[in-house]
Amino acid sequence: MRDLKNLNITDASRGAAFTVKIVPKANKTEIVGIQEDGTIKIRLMSPPVEGQANEELIKFLADFLHVTSKDIEIVAGLDGRRKLISVLNVNADDVDRLVKAKAGDTVVDDDD
């Protein structure tokens, strides 16, 4: 079992960066858990068409991390399920704390 003490969240001078894996067309938008590699798995209600899932992901993360949507950027993976997220005005410790509070000790598979 993975040691959840170390998520893959990078601290930067103006924010934090981390990876997510999205599962579109879910019944509920939510954080599912943390994968073995430290990726945060998130279910989204939106389908992956015309950027709908990306828009929902940004809105969800902004609300979850208490920042504005303008503070969040999908740096890589716009067209895929794995994405690199950059968030301004938040530090890695805050992201780590919020994700762990929501995900608990749930280690999830990479499977959809």
MODELLER restraints for C-alpha pairs under 7 A, 6 or more apart:
rsr = mdl.restraints
at = mdl.atoms
rsr.add(forms.Gaussian(group=physical.xy_distance, feature=features.Distance(at['CA:2:A'], at['CA:36:A']), mean=5.74, stdev=0.5))
rsr.add(forms.Gaussian(group=physical.xy_distance, feature=features.Distance(at['CA:4:A'], at['CA:105:A']), mean=6.93, stdev=0.5))
rsr.add(forms.Gaussian(group=physical.xy_distance, feature=features.Distance(at['CA:7:A'], at['CA:38:A']), mean=4.69, stdev=0.5))
rsr.add(forms.Gaussian(group=physical.xy_distance, feature=features.Distance(at['CA:7:A'], at['CA:96:A']), mean=6.84, stdev=0.5))
rsr.add(forms.Gaussian(group=physical.xy_distance, feature=features.Distance(at['CA:8:A'], at['CA:18:A']), mean=6.06, stdev=0.5))
rsr.add(forms.Gaussian(group=physical.xy_distance, feature=features.Distance(at['CA:8:A'], at['CA:38:A']), mean=4.98, stdev=0.5))
rsr.add(forms.Gaussian(group=physical.xy_distance, feature=features.Distance(at['CA:8:A'], at['CA:39:A']), mean=6.70, stdev=0.5))
rsr.add(forms.Gaussian(group=physical.xy_distance, feature=features.Distance(at['CA:9:A'], at['CA:16:A']), mean=6.68, stdev=0.5))
rsr.add(forms.Gaussian(group=physical.xy_distance, feature=features.Distance(at['CA:9:A'], at['CA:17:A']), mean=5.69, stdev=0.5))
rsr.add(forms.Gaussian(group=physical.xy_distance, feature=features.Distance(at['CA:9:A'], at['CA:18:A']), mean=4.68, stdev=0.5))
rsr.add(forms.Gaussian(group=physical.xy_distance, feature=features.Distance(at['CA:9:A'], at['CA:92:A']), mean=5.77, stdev=0.5))
rsr.add(forms.Gaussian(group=physical.xy_distance, feature=features.Distance(at['CA:10:A'], at['CA:16:A']), mean=5.47, stdev=0.5))
rsr.add(forms.Gaussian(group=physical.xy_distance, feature=features.Distance(at['CA:10:A'], at['CA:17:A']), mean=5.11, stdev=0.5))
rsr.add(forms.Gaussian(group=physical.xy_distance, feature=features.Distance(at['CA:10:A'], at['CA:18:A']), mean=6.37, stdev=0.5))
rsr.add(forms.Gaussian(group=physical.xy_distance, feature=features.Distance(at['CA:10:A'], at['CA:92:A']), mean=6.08, stdev=0.5))
rsr.add(forms.Gaussian(group=physical.xy_distance, feature=features.Distance(at['CA:11:A'], at['CA:17:A']), mean=6.72, stdev=0.5))
rsr.add(forms.Gaussian(group=physical.xy_distance, feature=features.Distance(at['CA:11:A'], at['CA:91:A']), mean=5.97, stdev=0.5))
rsr.add(forms.Gaussian(group=physical.xy_distance, feature=features.Distance(at['CA:11:A'], at['CA:92:A']), mean=4.91, stdev=0.5))
rsr.add(forms.Gaussian(group=physical.xy_distance, feature=features.Distance(at['CA:14:A'], at['CA:88:A']), mean=5.55, stdev=0.5))
rsr.add(forms.Gaussian(group=physical.xy_distance, feature=features.Distance(at['CA:14:A'], at['CA:89:A']), mean=5.91, stdev=0.5))
rsr.add(forms.Gaussian(group=physical.xy_distance, feature=features.Distance(at['CA:15:A'], at['CA:87:A']), mean=5.37, stdev=0.5))
rsr.add(forms.Gaussian(group=physical.xy_distance, feature=features.Distance(at['CA:15:A'], at['CA:88:A']), mean=4.10, stdev=0.5))
rsr.add(forms.Gaussian(group=physical.xy_distance, feature=features.Distance(at['CA:15:A'], at['CA:89:A']), mean=5.13, stdev=0.5))
rsr.add(forms.Gaussian(group=physical.xy_distance, feature=features.Distance(at['CA:15:A'], at['CA:90:A']), mean=4.92, stdev=0.5))
rsr.add(forms.Gaussian(group=physical.xy_distance, feature=features.Distance(at['CA:15:A'], at['CA:91:A']), mean=5.18, stdev=0.5))
rsr.add(forms.Gaussian(group=physical.xy_distance, feature=features.Distance(at['CA:16:A'], at['CA:86:A']), mean=5.86, stdev=0.5))
rsr.add(forms.Gaussian(group=physical.xy_distance, feature=features.Distance(at['CA:16:A'], at['CA:87:A']), mean=5.30, stdev=0.5))
rsr.add(forms.Gaussian(group=physical.xy_distance, feature=features.Distance(at['CA:16:A'], at['CA:88:A']), mean=6.57, stdev=0.5))
rsr.add(forms.Gaussian(group=physical.xy_distance, feature=features.Distance(at['CA:16:A'], at['CA:90:A']), mean=6.32, stdev=0.5))
rsr.add(forms.Gaussian(group=physical.xy_distance, feature=features.Distance(at['CA:16:A'], at['CA:91:A']), mean=5.36, stdev=0.5))
rsr.add(forms.Gaussian(group=physical.xy_distance, feature=features.Distance(at['CA:16:A'], at['CA:92:A']), mean=5.21, stdev=0.5))
rsr.add(forms.Gaussian(group=physical.xy_distance, feature=features.Distance(at['CA:17:A'], at['CA:84:A']), mean=7.00, stdev=0.5))
rsr.add(forms.Gaussian(group=physical.xy_distance, feature=features.Distance(at['CA:17:A'], at['CA:85:A']), mean=5.43, stdev=0.5))
rsr.add(forms.Gaussian(group=physical.xy_distance, feature=features.Distance(at['CA:17:A'], at['CA:86:A']), mean=4.35, stdev=0.5))
rsr.add(forms.Gaussian(group=physical.xy_distance, feature=features.Distance(at['CA:17:A'], at['CA:87:A']), mean=6.18, stdev=0.5))
rsr.add(forms.Gaussian(group=physical.xy_distance, feature=features.Distance(at['CA:18:A'], at['CA:84:A']), mean=5.83, stdev=0.5))
rsr.add(forms.Gaussian(group=physical.xy_distance, feature=features.Distance(at['CA:18:A'], at['CA:85:A']), mean=5.40, stdev=0.5))
rsr.add(forms.Gaussian(group=physical.xy_distance, feature=features.Distance(at['CA:18:A'], at['CA:86:A']), mean=6.77, stdev=0.5))
rsr.add(forms.Gaussian(group=physical.xy_distance, feature=features.Distance(at['CA:19:A'], at['CA:39:A']), mean=5.15, stdev=0.5))
rsr.add(forms.Gaussian(group=physical.xy_distance, feature=features.Distance(at['CA:19:A'], at['CA:40:A']), mean=6.37, stdev=0.5))
rsr.add(forms.Gaussian(group=physical.xy_distance, feature=features.Distance(at['CA:19:A'], at['CA:82:A']), mean=7.00, stdev=0.5))
rsr.add(forms.Gaussian(group=physical.xy_distance, feature=features.Distance(at['CA:19:A'], at['CA:83:A']), mean=5.60, stdev=0.5))
rsr.add(forms.Gaussian(group=physical.xy_distance, feature=features.Distance(at['CA:19:A'], at['CA:84:A']), mean=4.54, stdev=0.5))
rsr.add(forms.Gaussian(group=physical.xy_distance, feature=features.Distance(at['CA:19:A'], at['CA:85:A']), mean=5.94, stdev=0.5))
rsr.add(forms.Gaussian(group=physical.xy_distance, feature=features.Distance(at['CA:20:A'], at['CA:39:A']), mean=5.19, stdev=0.5))
rsr.add(forms.Gaussian(group=physical.xy_distance, feature=features.Distance(at['CA:20:A'], at['CA:40:A']), mean=4.58, stdev=0.5))
rsr.add(forms.Gaussian(group=physical.xy_distance, feature=features.Distance(at['CA:20:A'], at['CA:41:A']), mean=5.60, stdev=0.5))
rsr.add(forms.Gaussian(group=physical.xy_distance, feature=features.Distance(at['CA:20:A'], at['CA:42:A']), mean=6.92, stdev=0.5))
rsr.add(forms.Gaussian(group=physical.xy_distance, feature=features.Distance(at['CA:20:A'], at['CA:82:A']), mean=5.74, stdev=0.5))
rsr.add(forms.Gaussian(group=physical.xy_distance, feature=features.Distance(at['CA:20:A'], at['CA:83:A']), mean=5.36, stdev=0.5))
rsr.add(forms.Gaussian(group=physical.xy_distance, feature=features.Distance(at['CA:20:A'], at['CA:84:A']), mean=6.55, stdev=0.5))
rsr.add(forms.Gaussian(group=physical.xy_distance, feature=features.Distance(at['CA:21:A'], at['CA:39:A']), mean=6.66, stdev=0.5))
rsr.add(forms.Gaussian(group=physical.xy_distance, feature=features.Distance(at['CA:21:A'], at['CA:40:A']), mean=6.23, stdev=0.5))
rsr.add(forms.Gaussian(group=physical.xy_distance, feature=features.Distance(at['CA:21:A'], at['CA:41:A']), mean=4.79, stdev=0.5))
rsr.add(forms.Gaussian(group=physical.xy_distance, feature=features.Distance(at['CA:21:A'], at['CA:42:A']), mean=6.16, stdev=0.5))
rsr.add(forms.Gaussian(group=physical.xy_distance, feature=features.Distance(at['CA:21:A'], at['CA:81:A']), mean=5.33, stdev=0.5))
rsr.add(forms.Gaussian(group=physical.xy_distance, feature=features.Distance(at['CA:21:A'], at['CA:82:A']), mean=4.42, stdev=0.5))
rsr.add(forms.Gaussian(group=physical.xy_distance, feature=features.Distance(at['CA:21:A'], at['CA:83:A']), mean=6.32, stdev=0.5))
rsr.add(forms.Gaussian(group=physical.xy_distance, feature=features.Distance(at['CA:22:A'], at['CA:41:A']), mean=5.94, stdev=0.5))
rsr.add(forms.Gaussian(group=physical.xy_distance, feature=features.Distance(at['CA:22:A'], at['CA:42:A']), mean=4.88, stdev=0.5))
rsr.add(forms.Gaussian(group=physical.xy_distance, feature=features.Distance(at['CA:22:A'], at['CA:43:A']), mean=5.63, stdev=0.5))
rsr.add(forms.Gaussian(group=physical.xy_distance, feature=features.Distance(at['CA:22:A'], at['CA:44:A']), mean=6.77, stdev=0.5))
rsr.add(forms.Gaussian(group=physical.xy_distance, feature=features.Distance(at['CA:22:A'], at['CA:81:A']), mean=5.12, stdev=0.5))
rsr.add(forms.Gaussian(group=physical.xy_distance, feature=features.Distance(at['CA:22:A'], at['CA:82:A']), mean=6.59, stdev=0.5))
rsr.add(forms.Gaussian(group=physical.xy_distance, feature=features.Distance(at['CA:23:A'], at['CA:42:A']), mean=6.26, stdev=0.5))
rsr.add(forms.Gaussian(group=physical.xy_distance, feature=features.Distance(at['CA:23:A'], at['CA:43:A']), mean=4.65, stdev=0.5))
rsr.add(forms.Gaussian(group=physical.xy_distance, feature=features.Distance(at['CA:23:A'], at['CA:44:A']), mean=5.98, stdev=0.5))
rsr.add(forms.Gaussian(group=physical.xy_distance, feature=features.Distance(at['CA:23:A'], at['CA:81:A']), mean=6.98, stdev=0.5))
rsr.add(forms.Gaussian(group=physical.xy_distance, feature=features.Distance(at['CA:23:A'], at['CA:112:A']), mean=6.44, stdev=0.5))
rsr.add(forms.Gaussian(group=physical.xy_distance, feature=features.Distance(at['CA:24:A'], at['CA:43:A']), mean=6.06, stdev=0.5))
rsr.add(forms.Gaussian(group=physical.xy_distance, feature=features.Distance(at['CA:24:A'], at['CA:44:A']), mean=4.81, stdev=0.5))
rsr.add(forms.Gaussian(group=physical.xy_distance, feature=features.Distance(at['CA:24:A'], at['CA:45:A']), mean=5.93, stdev=0.5))
rsr.add(forms.Gaussian(group=physical.xy_distance, feature=features.Distance(at['CA:24:A'], at['CA:46:A']), mean=5.81, stdev=0.5))
rsr.add(forms.Gaussian(group=physical.xy_distance, feature=features.Distance(at['CA:24:A'], at['CA:47:A']), mean=5.32, stdev=0.5))
rsr.add(forms.Gaussian(group=physical.xy_distance, feature=features.Distance(at['CA:24:A'], at['CA:48:A']), mean=6.11, stdev=0.5))
rsr.add(forms.Gaussian(group=physical.xy_distance, feature=features.Distance(at['CA:24:A'], at['CA:53:A']), mean=6.58, stdev=0.5))
rsr.add(forms.Gaussian(group=physical.xy_distance, feature=features.Distance(at['CA:25:A'], at['CA:44:A']), mean=6.08, stdev=0.5))
rsr.add(forms.Gaussian(group=physical.xy_distance, feature=features.Distance(at['CA:25:A'], at['CA:45:A']), mean=4.64, stdev=0.5))
rsr.add(forms.Gaussian(group=physical.xy_distance, feature=features.Distance(at['CA:25:A'], at['CA:46:A']), mean=5.25, stdev=0.5))
rsr.add(forms.Gaussian(group=physical.xy_distance, feature=features.Distance(at['CA:25:A'], at['CA:47:A']), mean=4.91, stdev=0.5))
rsr.add(forms.Gaussian(group=physical.xy_distance, feature=features.Distance(at['CA:26:A'], at['CA:43:A']), mean=5.83, stdev=0.5))
rsr.add(forms.Gaussian(group=physical.xy_distance, feature=features.Distance(at['CA:26:A'], at['CA:44:A']), mean=5.47, stdev=0.5))
rsr.add(forms.Gaussian(group=physical.xy_distance, feature=features.Distance(at['CA:26:A'], at['CA:45:A']), mean=4.60, stdev=0.5))
rsr.add(forms.Gaussian(group=physical.xy_distance, feature=features.Distance(at['CA:27:A'], at['CA:45:A']), mean=5.81, stdev=0.5))
rsr.add(forms.Gaussian(group=physical.xy_distance, feature=features.Distance(at['CA:28:A'], at['CA:43:A']), mean=6.73, stdev=0.5))
rsr.add(forms.Gaussian(group=physical.xy_distance, feature=features.Distance(at['CA:28:A'], at['CA:44:A']), mean=6.38, stdev=0.5))
rsr.add(forms.Gaussian(group=physical.xy_distance, feature=features.Distance(at['CA:28:A'], at['CA:45:A']), mean=5.58, stdev=0.5))
rsr.add(forms.Gaussian(group=physical.xy_distance, feature=features.Distance(at['CA:29:A'], at['CA:43:A']), mean=5.10, stdev=0.5))
rsr.add(forms.Gaussian(group=physical.xy_distance, feature=features.Distance(at['CA:29:A'], at['CA:44:A']), mean=4.31, stdev=0.5))
rsr.add(forms.Gaussian(group=physical.xy_distance, feature=features.Distance(at['CA:29:A'], at['CA:45:A']), mean=5.45, stdev=0.5))
rsr.add(forms.Gaussian(group=physical.xy_distance, feature=features.Distance(at['CA:30:A'], at['CA:42:A']), mean=5.68, stdev=0.5))
rsr.add(forms.Gaussian(group=physical.xy_distance, feature=features.Distance(at['CA:30:A'], at['CA:43:A']), mean=5.29, stdev=0.5))
rsr.add(forms.Gaussian(group=physical.xy_distance, feature=features.Distance(at['CA:30:A'], at['CA:44:A']), mean=6.77, stdev=0.5))
rsr.add(forms.Gaussian(group=physical.xy_distance, feature=features.Distance(at['CA:31:A'], at['CA:41:A']), mean=6.04, stdev=0.5))
rsr.add(forms.Gaussian(group=physical.xy_distance, feature=features.Distance(at['CA:31:A'], at['CA:42:A']), mean=4.40, stdev=0.5))
rsr.add(forms.Gaussian(group=physical.xy_distance, feature=features.Distance(at['CA:31:A'], at['CA:43:A']), mean=6.33, stdev=0.5))
rsr.add(forms.Gaussian(group=physical.xy_distance, feature=features.Distance(at['CA:31:A'], at['CA:103:A']), mean=6.69, stdev=0.5))
rsr.add(forms.Gaussian(group=physical.xy_distance, feature=features.Distance(at['CA:32:A'], at['CA:41:A']), mean=5.45, stdev=0.5))
rsr.add(forms.Gaussian(group=physical.xy_distance, feature=features.Distance(at['CA:32:A'], at['CA:42:A']), mean=5.43, stdev=0.5))
rsr.add(forms.Gaussian(group=physical.xy_distance, feature=features.Distance(at['CA:32:A'], at['CA:43:A']), mean=6.63, stdev=0.5))
rsr.add(forms.Gaussian(group=physical.xy_distance, feature=features.Distance(at['CA:32:A'], at['CA:103:A']), mean=6.57, stdev=0.5))
rsr.add(forms.Gaussian(group=physical.xy_distance, feature=features.Distance(at['CA:33:A'], at['CA:40:A']), mean=6.14, stdev=0.5))
rsr.add(forms.Gaussian(group=physical.xy_distance, feature=features.Distance(at['CA:33:A'], at['CA:41:A']), mean=5.54, stdev=0.5))
rsr.add(forms.Gaussian(group=physical.xy_distance, feature=features.Distance(at['CA:33:A'], at['CA:103:A']), mean=4.75, stdev=0.5))
rsr.add(forms.Gaussian(group=physical.xy_distance, feature=features.Distance(at['CA:33:A'], at['CA:106:A']), mean=5.22, stdev=0.5))
rsr.add(forms.Gaussian(group=physical.xy_distance, feature=features.Distance(at['CA:33:A'], at['CA:107:A']), mean=5.85, stdev=0.5))
rsr.add(forms.Gaussian(group=physical.xy_distance, feature=features.Distance(at['CA:33:A'], at['CA:108:A']), mean=5.74, stdev=0.5))
rsr.add(forms.Gaussian(group=physical.xy_distance, feature=features.Distance(at['CA:34:A'], at['CA:40:A']), mean=4.73, stdev=0.5))
rsr.add(forms.Gaussian(group=physical.xy_distance, feature=features.Distance(at['CA:34:A'], at['CA:41:A']), mean=5.90, stdev=0.5))
rsr.add(forms.Gaussian(group=physical.xy_distance, feature=features.Distance(at['CA:34:A'], at['CA:103:A']), mean=6.91, stdev=0.5))
rsr.add(forms.Gaussian(group=physical.xy_distance, feature=features.Distance(at['CA:34:A'], at['CA:106:A']), mean=6.40, stdev=0.5))
rsr.add(forms.Gaussian(group=physical.xy_distance, feature=features.Distance(at['CA:34:A'], at['CA:107:A']), mean=5.09, stdev=0.5))
rsr.add(forms.Gaussian(group=physical.xy_distance, feature=features.Distance(at['CA:34:A'], at['CA:108:A']), mean=5.77, stdev=0.5))
rsr.add(forms.Gaussian(group=physical.xy_distance, feature=features.Distance(at['CA:35:A'], at['CA:41:A']), mean=6.81, stdev=0.5))
rsr.add(forms.Gaussian(group=physical.xy_distance, feature=features.Distance(at['CA:35:A'], at['CA:107:A']), mean=5.42, stdev=0.5))
rsr.add(forms.Gaussian(group=physical.xy_distance, feature=features.Distance(at['CA:35:A'], at['CA:108:A']), mean=4.93, stdev=0.5))
rsr.add(forms.Gaussian(group=physical.xy_distance, feature=features.Distance(at['CA:35:A'], at['CA:109:A']), mean=5.94, stdev=0.5))
rsr.add(forms.Gaussian(group=physical.xy_distance, feature=features.Distance(at['CA:35:A'], at['CA:110:A']), mean=6.49, stdev=0.5))
rsr.add(forms.Gaussian(group=physical.xy_distance, feature=features.Distance(at['CA:36:A'], at['CA:107:A']), mean=6.58, stdev=0.5))
rsr.add(forms.Gaussian(group=physical.xy_distance, feature=features.Distance(at['CA:44:A'], at['CA:53:A']), mean=6.71, stdev=0.5))
rsr.add(forms.Gaussian(group=physical.xy_distance, feature=features.Distance(at['CA:46:A'], at['CA:52:A']), mean=5.92, stdev=0.5))
rsr.add(forms.Gaussian(group=physical.xy_distance, feature=features.Distance(at['CA:46:A'], at['CA:53:A']), mean=5.00, stdev=0.5))
rsr.add(forms.Gaussian(group=physical.xy_distance, feature=features.Distance(at['CA:46:A'], at['CA:56:A']), mean=6.80, stdev=0.5))
rsr.add(forms.Gaussian(group=physical.xy_distance, feature=features.Distance(at['CA:47:A'], at['CA:53:A']), mean=5.74, stdev=0.5))
rsr.add(forms.Gaussian(group=physical.xy_distance, feature=features.Distance(at['CA:58:A'], at['CA:69:A']), mean=6.04, stdev=0.5))
rsr.add(forms.Gaussian(group=physical.xy_distance, feature=features.Distance(at['CA:58:A'], at['CA:72:A']), mean=6.35, stdev=0.5))
rsr.add(forms.Gaussian(group=physical.xy_distance, feature=features.Distance(at['CA:59:A'], at['CA:69:A']), mean=5.88, stdev=0.5))
rsr.add(forms.Gaussian(group=physical.xy_distance, feature=features.Distance(at['CA:62:A'], at['CA:68:A']), mean=5.36, stdev=0.5))
rsr.add(forms.Gaussian(group=physical.xy_distance, feature=features.Distance(at['CA:62:A'], at['CA:69:A']), mean=5.24, stdev=0.5))
rsr.add(forms.Gaussian(group=physical.xy_distance, feature=features.Distance(at['CA:62:A'], at['CA:72:A']), mean=6.94, stdev=0.5))
rsr.add(forms.Gaussian(group=physical.xy_distance, feature=features.Distance(at['CA:65:A'], at['CA:95:A']), mean=6.88, stdev=0.5))
rsr.add(forms.Gaussian(group=physical.xy_distance, feature=features.Distance(at['CA:71:A'], at['CA:87:A']), mean=5.50, stdev=0.5))
rsr.add(forms.Gaussian(group=physical.xy_distance, feature=features.Distance(at['CA:71:A'], at['CA:88:A']), mean=4.89, stdev=0.5))
rsr.add(forms.Gaussian(group=physical.xy_distance, feature=features.Distance(at['CA:72:A'], at['CA:86:A']), mean=5.79, stdev=0.5))
rsr.add(forms.Gaussian(group=physical.xy_distance, feature=features.Distance(at['CA:72:A'], at['CA:87:A']), mean=4.57, stdev=0.5))
rsr.add(forms.Gaussian(group=physical.xy_distance, feature=features.Distance(at['CA:72:A'], at['CA:88:A']), mean=6.52, stdev=0.5))
rsr.add(forms.Gaussian(group=physical.xy_distance, feature=features.Distance(at['CA:73:A'], at['CA:85:A']), mean=5.84, stdev=0.5))
rsr.add(forms.Gaussian(group=physical.xy_distance, feature=features.Distance(at['CA:73:A'], at['CA:86:A']), mean=5.21, stdev=0.5))
rsr.add(forms.Gaussian(group=physical.xy_distance, feature=features.Distance(at['CA:73:A'], at['CA:87:A']), mean=6.49, stdev=0.5))
rsr.add(forms.Gaussian(group=physical.xy_distance, feature=features.Distance(at['CA:74:A'], at['CA:83:A']), mean=6.59, stdev=0.5))
rsr.add(forms.Gaussian(group=physical.xy_distance, feature=features.Distance(at['CA:74:A'], at['CA:84:A']), mean=5.91, stdev=0.5))
rsr.add(forms.Gaussian(group=physical.xy_distance, feature=features.Distance(at['CA:74:A'], at['CA:85:A']), mean=4.75, stdev=0.5))
rsr.add(forms.Gaussian(group=physical.xy_distance, feature=features.Distance(at['CA:74:A'], at['CA:86:A']), mean=6.39, stdev=0.5))
rsr.add(forms.Gaussian(group=physical.xy_distance, feature=features.Distance(at['CA:75:A'], at['CA:84:A']), mean=5.42, stdev=0.5))
rsr.add(forms.Gaussian(group=physical.xy_distance, feature=features.Distance(at['CA:75:A'], at['CA:85:A']), mean=5.76, stdev=0.5))
rsr.add(forms.Gaussian(group=physical.xy_distance, feature=features.Distance(at['CA:75:A'], at['CA:86:A']), mean=6.46, stdev=0.5))
rsr.add(forms.Gaussian(group=physical.xy_distance, feature=features.Distance(at['CA:76:A'], at['CA:83:A']), mean=5.49, stdev=0.5))
rsr.add(forms.Gaussian(group=physical.xy_distance, feature=features.Distance(at['CA:76:A'], at['CA:84:A']), mean=5.03, stdev=0.5))
rsr.add(forms.Gaussian(group=physical.xy_distance, feature=features.Distance(at['CA:77:A'], at['CA:83:A']), mean=4.40, stdev=0.5))
rsr.add(forms.Gaussian(group=physical.xy_distance, feature=features.Distance(at['CA:77:A'], at['CA:84:A']), mean=6.52, stdev=0.5))
